[in-house]
Amino acid sequence: MSVSVGILNDTAGLEQRVVATPESVVRLKKAGFDVLVETGAGAGAYFADDLYTEAGATVVDRATTLQANVVMSISDKATLADLATSLKDQWLVGLLGSMGDDELAAKYAQLNTANGVTAVDITRLPRQLSMAQSMDAMTSQNSVTGYKAVILAADSFPKFLPMMTTAAGTVRPARVLILGAGIAGLQAIGTAKRLGAVVTAYDVRPASKEEVQSLGAKFLDISAGLSEGQGEGGYARKLTAEEAAAQQAAVDAAAANFDIIITTAQVPGRKPPVLLTSAGVANMGAGSVIVDCGASDLGGNVEGSKPNDTVEIDGVKIIGAPSLPSQTPTVSSALLARNFADVISHFLVEDALVIRPEEELDAALIPGTSVVEAPVAVEVKEGE
């Protein structure tokens, strides 16, 4: 007997990623899982069905995939919450978005009680635990975001990023400001530096200054009047209204000195902070480019940005770019696949999926009160 894992085809609209690659199928098989892959699941990331078959998976239709003991998906949180209502005595693994959303966490807790649905929300991983590093999909996808944001900005910028000296004269390098020096921000710094830009970055967390400078970028010091912004779990804390206003005013004033601004501040489950107001946008010159990686339906890091859309104000392009990993689906999927495989393998104990409430990692992965007090085992019956 073995536990089955179902890989859903999540490709729709902008989403082209998949949570398992042929390589990760091999890992899952070695761990003891049977792997079911919905037809076409990897097509958006250029993984054909026959590659999954060669790796040991069984390619099936959606209805059969949804019968697996564990269903894994990268869909948005609304789609996943709706999907969970049709499951019975199964596990759902994904970026469920319950962190900071008590109503959604309560819904999964209710489904756990009523239908035996065990929901594993990867966004709740305790990032400070070393054992969780290979499972952290937020970090892996933010790395892609930082890289792709710079490439997108460079493509939209009407000038060069590096300095170039030619017979016709010298072209000065672009001046790039990165707001937010987390995983995405640091990757953006490194990418912009490699392309030859003069890079400056800012983050409210005091520890970020050394990280920024270690990558060869300057640190924008606007900390006057601000307390330390280090929060829990590796995220920046929420600023007070006064601190936020002071930060915005300082960033708005500094914006005039830059050709490209990339914002990367996201708060899982909550409205992202506004880092650059319309006044800051107005301070930038025509031809400047802003890439807002925090753009969402709840708002963005930049006033006037729209998710997955480009707005131009007085010659300044504001690109709302919350879905950059989906625009780099092959590498994003490869990273995600390792994250998801390591998460579910953690719960496999002798051909059964088991929750051990006493372990810090397990408790953090299960949204809210959906943690059960007794071990849960899900097994595949003979002939299935």
Secondary structure, 3 states (H helix, E strand, C coil): CCEEEEECCCCECCECCCCCCHHHHHHHHHHCEEEEEECCCCHHHCCCHHHHHHHCCEEECHHHHCCCCEEECCCCHHHHHHHHCCCCCCEEEECCCCCCCHHHHHHHHHHHHHHCCEEEEHHHCCCCCHHHHHHCHHHHHHHHHHHHHHHHHHHHCCCCCCCEEECCEEECCCEEEEECCCHHHHHHHHHHHHCCCEEEEECCCCCHHHHHHHCCCEECCCCCCCCCCECCCCCECCCCHHHHHHHHHHHHHHHHHCCEEEECCCCCCCCCCCCECHHHHHHCCCCCEEEECCCECCECCECCCCCCEEEEECCEEEEECCCHHHHCHHHHHHHHHHHHHHHHHHCECCCCECCCCCCHHHHHHCCHHHCCCCCCCCCCCCCC
